[in-house]
Amino acid sequence: MSNQRFSRRQFLRGAAVVGAAVPFLQACGGPSPDSGSADAGADDAAPSMEKTSVRYAQVIGPLDKQVDMFNEQSDTVHVEFELVPWGEHADKLLIDVAAGTAPDLWFIGGPWWIQIKRKEVALPITEFLANDPDVVMDDFEFPADSDWGTVDGEIYGLPTNSVILRGLAYSEDRFEEAGLDLPNEDWTLADVAEVGPKLNRGDESFAITSPLLAADLYLTTIWQNGGQVINEDESKCLLDQPEAVEAIDQLVAWREFSMKPGADQALGEFPTAGGKIAMWPMVLADWDTWLKRTANDTTNQWMTFWPSTTNPPAVDVYAGSVHMEAIWSQSEKIDAAWEFFIWRAINQDSLDYQITLFPINYRMEATVKSAITNERQADFLTLHLPITGLSTGEYWGPSTTEILNAFRSEYELAILGEKTTQEAMDAATKAIDVILEDV
C-alpha cells in the first residue's frame, strides 16, 4: 500500500516473531540465516500474505469507493464495508456491542457520540496518534484533542469530516433591489429582523425561510446568548431561563416576515433557485446542495456565517454536527483496524476523494487548493474555516431525540402565536425535566 505505515505494536510483534524463529530453525537442524546455503529457498516462490479482514460500519454509501481504494492499495488489510441506515445505526451499534458482534470500526452520528464515548466501547487512540509519524495534530481542522472527542484527556475517535456548520445564504439580487447592504460575518439576529420586513413580498416570496430550523442553529443561538439546554450534571433543563428565552424569542420574531410552515411546497422544489427566498439557512461547504438550490450557481447568491445573537456574542461558539469514527475497544484486530482508520483520516488519496463528497477534517485548505480547480467552488468550500475552531458538536442531553422533540413541539406553538416564548419554554422545561428523571 502506498504510504504504508505500521504501529509500534506491529513492529515489535514482527521483530519478536523473527527473533524467535532463528533459534527454533537451528535447533531443528535447519540452515542458519547466514549459512550461505545456495539451495536454501532458491526454488521456492515468495509466500503470499493473507490479508487481515476488518469490518467497517458506515451510513454514507459513497464511502464504499474509498474502501475500494484502500483495499487496492493495502497488501495486509482488507476492509469489509457495511452500510447501515442512518435511523438505525446508533441502536444497532449498541446492540452489536452488547452481543459482542460489533464491527471493528464504526461511524456514529454526532447526536449520539457523547453517550457512546461514555460507555467506553471506543478504543483510546491518543498513543496511536502520538506514535504515528505521519500524523500532524495541528492539521486537523476540528481539533482531535478537543473536549468533544476526549474523556479525561484521552482521545477516543476522529471526526468523519470537518464540523458541519450552517450559515446564512442570501440572494444578492433581492438585497440590491431593496437597496440594502449584503449580509456579512458581523451580522446579528437583530439585523435579520431589521431587513426582513423590507425583503418580504407576502405570499409571492419571502424574506427568509420558516424559523423551524435545524437543531444545531437553536443551540448556536442559545449558547451564544449565554444559555444552556440542560445543566452541567444533566439533571435539570434550563430552557426557561432568561438567556435561553431571550435567544429563542429572536427566532420566534421572524414569523412576521418568514415563509409560513408548509408554504415551501407551493413555491416549488427549490424556491431559493428562483429568487423566491431572500435568505435561508444552508450548510457551509456543501457544494452539491448549493448547486441544487442556486440553479448550478447561476442565480447571484452567496453565503456568510450564521448571524450571532449579539455582536460580539456573550459566548463565541457555533454548534455543528461532528460525526465520529472509532475503533471498537474489544476488536481482536486493532492493528489492522488502525491501518484503515488512519489511512481514511489523513492519506492524501483518501482526502482527495472525500473532498468531492463533504468538507474534510484534515488539511482541508491545502487539499481544496490541489484538488478543486473551480475557484468559486474552492472559495465556497473554505468559507467555514475561520469559525471551525470556535465550534463544538451539537448535544441536547442524554436522551437527544426525546429532548429535541419536547423543545420543538413547544417552539412551534410559539411560532404559531399560540403561546408566548416564555410560556413555550416553561412547558418545554417541565417536559424535559421528566425525561431527565427517567434517564
PEHU-V289466 format. One record per residue. N is the residue number from 1. RES is the residue in one small letter. SS is DSSP state (2 for helix, 1 for strand, 0 for the rest). PHI is phi in whole degrees, -180 to 180 (999 if undefined). NEAR is the number of other ideal C-beta (glycine too) atoms within 8 Angstrom. Layout:
N_RES_SS_PHI_NEAR ; N_RES_SS_PHI_NEAR
This chain:
1_m_0_999_9 ; 2_s_0_-66_5 ; 3_n_0_58_8 ; 4_q_0_-62_8 ; 5_r_0_-138_9 ; 6_f_0_-128_9 ; 7_s_0_-73_11 ; 8_r_2_-60_7 ; 9_r_2_-62_7 ; 10_q_2_-63_9 ; 11_f_2_-63_9 ; 12_l_2_-67_8 ; 13_r_2_-64_9 ; 14_g_2_-65_9 ; 15_a_2_-64_8 ; 16_a_2_-66_8 ; 17_v_2_-65_8 ; 18_v_2_-63_8 ; 19_g_2_-63_7 ; 20_a_2_-76_8 ; 21_a_2_-72_8 ; 22_v_2_-62_10 ; 23_p_2_-65_7 ; 24_f_2_-64_8 ; 25_l_2_-65_10 ; 26_q_2_-66_9 ; 27_a_2_-66_6 ; 28_c_0_-89_6 ; 29_g_0_88_4 ; 30_g_0_-78_6 ; 31_p_0_-69_7 ; 32_s_0_-75_8 ; 33_p_0_-58_5 ; 34_d_0_-109_4 ; 35_s_0_-73_7 ; 36_g_0_77_4 ; 37_s_0_-62_6 ; 38_a_0_-72_5 ; 39_d_0_-91_4 ; 40_a_0_-64_7 ; 41_g_0_71_4 ; 42_a_0_-64_6 ; 43_d_0_-100_3 ; 44_d_0_-91_5 ; 45_a_0_-73_3 ; 46_a_0_-62_4 ; 47_p_0_-66_4 ; 48_s_0_-82_4 ; 49_m_0_-91_6 ; 50_e_0_-77_4 ; 51_k_0_-72_9 ; 52_t_1_-83_9 ; 53_s_1_-96_10 ; 54_v_1_-127_16 ; 55_r_1_-102_10 ; 56_y_1_-131_14 ; 57_a_1_-95_12 ; 58_q_1_-148_12 ; 59_v_0_-105_10 ; 60_i_0_-96_8 ; 61_g_2_-55_6 ; 62_p_2_-61_7 ; 63_l_2_-73_10 ; 64_d_2_-63_10 ; 65_k_2_-69_8 ; 66_q_2_-65_12 ; 67_v_2_-63_12 ; 68_d_2_-60_8 ; 69_m_2_-60_11 ; 70_f_2_-63_15 ; 71_n_2_-62_9 ; 72_e_2_-71_6 ; 73_q_2_-86_8 ; 74_s_0_-86_14 ; 75_d_0_-94_6 ; 76_t_0_-122_10 ; 77_v_1_-130_12 ; 78_h_1_-121_9 ; 79_v_1_-103_12 ; 80_e_1_-97_8 ; 81_f_1_-86_9 ; 82_e_1_-120_9 ; 83_l_1_-86_8 ; 84_v_0_-122_11 ; 85_p_0_-60_7 ; 86_w_2_-54_7 ; 87_g_2_-68_4 ; 88_e_2_-114_8 ; 89_h_2_-66_14 ; 90_a_2_-69_10 ; 91_d_2_-63_7 ; 92_k_2_-63_10 ; 93_l_2_-62_14 ; 94_l_2_-65_10 ; 95_i_2_-65_8 ; 96_d_2_-66_10 ; 97_v_2_-63_12 ; 98_a_2_-63_6 ; 99_a_2_-86_7 ; 100_g_0_76_6 ; 101_t_0_-121_4 ; 102_a_0_-67_13 ; 103_p_0_-67_11 ; 104_d_0_-67_13 ; 105_l_1_-131_15 ; 106_w_1_-155_12 ; 107_f_1_-93_13 ; 108_i_1_-139_15 ; 109_g_0_-62_12 ; 110_g_2_-50_13 ; 111_p_2_-60_11 ; 112_w_2_-106_10 ; 113_w_2_-63_15 ; 114_i_2_-57_8 ; 115_q_2_-64_9 ; 116_i_2_-67_15 ; 117_k_2_-68_13 ; 118_r_2_-72_7 ; 119_k_0_-83_8 ; 120_e_0_59_6 ; 121_v_0_-100_10 ; 122_a_1_-99_12 ; 123_l_0_-76_10 ; 124_p_0_-65_9 ; 125_i_0_-122_13 ; 126_t_2_-56_10 ; 127_e_2_-68_7 ; 128_f_2_-59_10 ; 129_l_2_-65_11 ; 130_a_2_-66_7 ; 131_n_2_-91_8 ; 132_d_0_-88_10 ; 133_p_0_-67_5 ; 134_d_0_-89_8 ; 135_v_0_-86_9 ; 136_v_0_-114_5 ; 137_m_2_-59_9 ; 138_d_2_-70_4 ; 139_d_2_-86_7 ; 140_f_1_-77_11 ; 141_e_0_-66_11 ; 142_f_0_-95_13 ; 143_p_0_-53_8 ; 144_a_0_-66_11 ; 145_d_0_-102_9 ; 146_s_0_-72_9 ; 147_d_2_-59_5 ; 148_w_2_-62_9 ; 149_g_2_-95_14 ; 150_t_1_-122_11 ; 151_v_1_-134_7 ; 152_d_0_52_4 ; 153_g_0_83_6 ; 154_e_1_-96_8 ; 155_i_1_-83_12 ; 156_y_0_-117_12 ; 157_g_0_-173_13 ; 158_l_1_-126_14 ; 159_p_1_-62_15 ; 160_t_0_-63_9 ; 161_n_0_-149_10 ; 162_s_0_-61_14 ; 163_v_0_-54_14 ; 164_i_1_-89_15 ; 165_l_0_-113_15 ; 166_r_1_-102_12 ; 167_g_1_-123_14 ; 168_l_1_-109_15 ; 169_a_1_-91_13 ; 170_y_1_-152_15 ; 171_s_1_-92_13 ; 172_e_2_-63_10 ; 173_d_2_-63_9 ; 174_r_2_-64_11 ; 175_f_2_-69_15 ; 176_e_2_-67_8 ; 177_e_2_-62_6 ; 178_a_0_-87_9 ; 179_g_0_70_4 ; 180_l_0_-111_9 ; 181_d_0_-68_4 ; 182_l_0_-72_8 ; 183_p_0_-59_10 ; 184_n_0_-145_7 ; 185_e_0_-68_6 ; 186_d_0_-94_5 ; 187_w_0_-65_13 ; 188_t_1_-119_11 ; 189_l_2_-63_11 ; 190_a_2_-66_8 ; 191_d_2_-65_10 ; 192_v_2_-62_14 ; 193_a_2_-65_10 ; 194_e_2_-72_7 ; 195_v_2_-87_12 ; 196_g_2_-51_14 ; 197_p_2_-62_8 ; 198_k_2_-77_9 ; 199_l_2_-100_16 ; 200_n_0_-76_9 ; 201_r_0_-123_7 ; 202_g_0_69_4 ; 203_d_0_-79_4 ; 204_e_0_-75_5 ; 205_s_0_-161_9 ; 206_f_1_-127_14 ; 207_a_1_-71_12 ; 208_i_1_-154_15 ; 209_t_0_-66_10 ; 210_s_0_-56_10 ; 211_p_0_-73_10 ; 212_l_0_-79_8 ; 213_l_0_-108_8 ; 214_a_0_-68_7 ; 215_a_2_-58_10 ; 216_d_2_-67_13 ; 217_l_2_-73_12 ; 218_y_2_-62_13 ; 219_l_2_-64_13 ; 220_t_2_-57_12 ; 221_t_2_-63_14 ; 222_i_2_-67_15 ; 223_w_2_-64_12 ; 224_q_2_-63_15 ; 225_n_0_-91_15 ; 226_g_0_87_7 ; 227_g_0_-95_14 ; 228_q_0_-143_10 ; 229_v_0_-81_14 ; 230_i_1_-134_13 ; 231_n_0_-78_9 ; 232_e_0_-64_3 ; 233_d_0_-91_4 ; 234_e_0_59_9 ; 235_s_0_-110_6 ; 236_k_0_-147_7 ; 237_c_1_-80_13 ; 238_l_0_-119_12 ; 239_l_0_-68_15 ; 240_d_0_-87_11 ; 241_q_0_-80_9 ; 242_p_2_-54_5 ; 243_e_2_-62_12 ; 244_a_2_-74_16 ; 245_v_2_-63_14 ; 246_e_2_-62_10 ; 247_a_2_-66_14 ; 248_i_2_-64_17 ; 249_d_2_-63_9 ; 250_q_2_-67_12 ; 251_l_2_-76_12 ; 252_v_2_-59_12 ; 253_a_2_-63_8 ; 254_w_2_-67_12 ; 255_r_2_-60_10 ; 256_e_2_-73_7 ; 257_f_0_-137_11 ; 258_s_1_-97_13 ; 259_m_0_-66_11 ; 260_k_0_-71_6 ; 261_p_0_-53_8 ; 262_g_0_92_5 ; 263_a_2_-71_11 ; 264_d_2_-62_9 ; 265_q_2_-65_5 ; 266_a_0_-74_5 ; 267_l_0_-90_11 ; 268_g_0_102_7 ; 269_e_0_-65_3 ; 270_f_0_-128_9 ; 271_p_0_-62_11 ; 272_t_0_-66_14 ; 273_a_0_-69_10 ; 274_g_0_-97_10 ; 275_g_0_76_10 ; 276_k_0_-82_10 ; 277_i_1_-127_14 ; 278_a_1_-82_11 ; 279_m_1_-142_13 ; 280_w_1_-160_11 ; 281_p_1_-73_11 ; 282_m_1_-152_13 ; 283_v_1_-67_9 ; 284_l_0_-66_13 ; 285_a_0_77_13 ; 286_d_0_-94_11 ; 287_w_2_-67_9 ; 288_d_2_-61_6 ; 289_t_2_-66_9 ; 290_w_2_-59_13 ; 291_l_2_-62_9 ; 292_k_2_-67_8 ; 293_r_2_-88_11 ; 294_t_0_-128_12 ; 295_a_0_51_8 ; 296_n_0_60_5 ; 297_d_0_62_9 ; 298_t_0_-117_6 ; 299_t_0_-113_12 ; 300_n_0_56_6 ; 301_q_1_-132_11 ; 302_w_1_-154_7 ; 303_m_1_-135_12 ; 304_t_1_-145_11 ; 305_f_1_-67_11 ; 306_w_0_-67_11 ; 307_p_0_-59_10 ; 308_s_1_-83_12 ; 309_t_0_-69_11 ; 310_t_0_-142_10 ; 311_n_0_-125_7 ; 312_p_0_-78_5 ; 313_p_0_-70_11 ; 314_a_0_-60_8 ; 315_v_0_-131_8 ; 316_d_0_-85_6 ; 317_v_0_-148_11 ; 318_y_1_-129_11 ; 319_a_1_-89_12 ; 320_g_1_-150_14 ; 321_s_1_-89_11 ; 322_v_0_-118_15 ; 323_h_0_-79_13 ; 324_m_1_-120_14 ; 325_e_1_-120_14 ; 326_a_1_-149_14 ; 327_i_1_-106_13 ; 328_w_1_-64_15 ; 329_s_0_-64_9 ; 330_q_0_-101_8 ; 331_s_0_-61_13 ; 332_e_0_-91_4 ; 333_k_0_-131_10 ; 334_i_2_-62_10 ; 335_d_2_-63_11 ; 336_a_2_-67_13 ; 337_a_2_-62_14 ; 338_w_2_-64_12 ; 339_e_2_-56_13 ; 340_f_2_-75_16 ; 341_f_2_-55_13 ; 342_i_2_-80_14 ; 343_w_2_-60_13 ; 344_r_2_-61_10 ; 345_a_2_-81_11 ; 346_i_2_-131_11 ; 347_n_0_-66_10 ; 348_q_2_-66_7 ; 349_d_2_-60_9 ; 350_s_2_-63_14 ; 351_l_2_-65_14 ; 352_d_2_-63_11 ; 353_y_2_-76_11 ; 354_q_2_-61_11 ; 355_i_0_-65_15 ; 356_t_0_-80_6 ; 357_l_0_-110_8 ; 358_f_0_-163_10 ; 359_p_0_-64_14 ; 360_i_0_-90_13 ; 361_n_0_-109_14 ; 362_y_1_-138_11 ; 363_r_0_50_9 ; 364_m_2_-60_15 ; 365_e_2_-63_8 ; 366_a_2_-65_7 ; 367_t_2_-69_14 ; 368_v_2_-61_12 ; 369_k_2_-63_8 ; 370_s_2_-87_6 ; 371_a_2_-107_9 ; 372_i_0_-109_9 ; 373_t_0_-93_3 ; 374_n_0_-77_6 ; 375_e_2_-62_6 ; 376_r_2_-67_7 ; 377_q_2_-62_9 ; 378_a_2_-62_11 ; 379_d_2_-63_8 ; 380_f_2_-64_11 ; 381_l_2_-68_13 ; 382_t_0_-108_11 ; 383_l_0_-57_11 ; 384_h_0_-80_13 ; 385_l_2_-58_9 ; 386_p_2_-62_5 ; 387_i_2_-112_10 ; 388_t_2_-59_12 ; 389_g_0_-69_5 ; 390_l_0_-96_7 ; 391_s_1_-99_13 ; 392_t_1_-148_10 ; 393_g_1_-71_12 ; 394_e_0_-72_12 ; 395_y_0_-150_9 ; 396_w_0_-102_12 ; 397_g_0_130_12 ; 398_p_0_-68_7 ; 399_s_0_-125_10 ; 400_t_2_-52_12 ; 401_t_2_-64_7 ; 402_e_2_-65_8 ; 403_i_2_-66_15 ; 404_l_2_-63_10 ; 405_n_2_-64_8 ; 406_a_2_-64_12 ; 407_f_2_-66_14 ; 408_r_2_-63_9 ; 409_s_2_-62_9 ; 410_e_2_-80_14 ; 411_y_2_-61_14 ; 412_e_2_-63_10 ; 413_l_2_-65_10 ; 414_a_2_-68_15 ; 415_i_2_-63_12 ; 416_l_0_-76_7 ; 417_g_0_81_6 ; 418_e_0_-82_5 ; 419_k_0_-143_10 ; 420_t_0_-74_6 ; 421_t_2_-61_11 ; 422_q_2_-63_8 ; 423_e_2_-62_9 ; 424_a_2_-65_14 ; 425_m_2_-73_14 ; 426_d_2_-63_9 ; 427_a_2_-68_10 ; 428_a_2_-63_16 ; 429_t_2_-62_12 ; 430_k_2_-62_8 ; 431_a_2_-65_10 ; 432_i_2_-72_16 ; 433_d_2_-59_10 ; 434_v_2_-65_8 ; 435_i_2_-61_13 ; 436_l_2_-66_15 ; 437_e_2_-66_6 ; 438_d_2_-88_6 ; 439_v_0_-72_7
